[in-house]
Amino acid sequence: MMYDFGDAELPWIPKLIDVENFKVNSDDPAYWQRFGWEALEVPEDCTFVSGRMEALKTRFDERYANRMLNSETMERWQVRLQNRFDEVVQRYNRMYELYQRYDEDMKEDILNGDKTVTTSKSQAGGSDTSTGTGRNIDTPDENVNDNTGYAGSRTDSKATNTYGRTDAFNSTVTRTMTGKGVVDSINDSVMSWKDIDTEFVKEFENLFLNVLWY
């Protein structure tokens, strides 16, 4: 079925709000009901997205209501919409699942702090050894030579000096730190958290023209 959207010199591209209006107020509502968010097919294994489709339609219509469709025909536009949906639906289904499963864990993680583990190895003390030999003469006229038995007297000495501790030791220090205050921790958590509905709907920007009229 063909629709006359105006004269050739006055081209008209429907906005999303026009399509939604035609689903109720037109000569053939059934034709227009083939298009838009509610006409999308959701994979059977994407149960989390299925449960969000009604809320997502509201967000989709709110965001793009006054944007013109970016395609030559309604049929082509719906194919592009379904194609983009298929490209991202598994990822967002997983996001919904994980956010729901670990919601309490994410909240508890805010104030748990960071754990720092430090391991050190040290060794203290030491020793040294000194050896010496001395000979003494009884009178100035005596000579000292290499003969160990020739001298007024002879003294041999060996000493080992130990100082400090000679043991080695290892130490492990574990401490829990809360480097940030409560407010900073909460703010960081909130800013890193994602509104999945908003992120999902933003994936369809290229399905619409962004034209400003003056």
Stockholm file with secondary structure:
# STOCKHOLM 1.0

chainA/1-214         MMYDFGDAELPWIPKLIDVENFKVNSDDPAYWQRFGWEALEVPEDCTFVSGRMEALKTRFDERYANRMLNSETMERWQVRLQNRFDEVVQRYNRMYELYQRYDEDMKEDILNGDKTVTTSKSQAGGSDTSTGTGRNIDTPDENVNDNTGYAGSRTDSKATNTYGRTDAFNSTVTRTMTGKGVVDSINDSVMSWKDIDTEFVKEFENLFLNVLWY
#=GR chainA/1-214 SS CCCCCSCTTSCCCCBHHHHHHHTTSSSCHHHHTTSSGGGCCCCTTCHHHHTTHHHHHHHHHHHHTTSEECSSSHHHHHHHHHHHHHHHHHHHHHHHHHHHHTHHHHHHTTSSCEEEEEEEEEECCEEEEEEEEEEECSSTTCCCCSCTTCSSEEEEEEEEEEESCCCEEEEEEEEEECCSCHHHHHHHHHHHCCCHHHHHHHTTGGGEECCCCC
#=GC SS_cons         CCCCCSCTTSCCCCBHHHHHHHTTSSSCHHHHTTSSGGGCCCCTTCHHHHTTHHHHHHHHHHHHTTSEECSSSHHHHHHHHHHHHHHHHHHHHHHHHHHHHTHHHHHHTTSSCEEEEEEEEEECCEEEEEEEEEEECSSTTCCCCSCTTCSSEEEEEEEEEEESCCCEEEEEEEEEECCSCHHHHHHHHHHHCCCHHHHHHHTTGGGEECCCCC
//
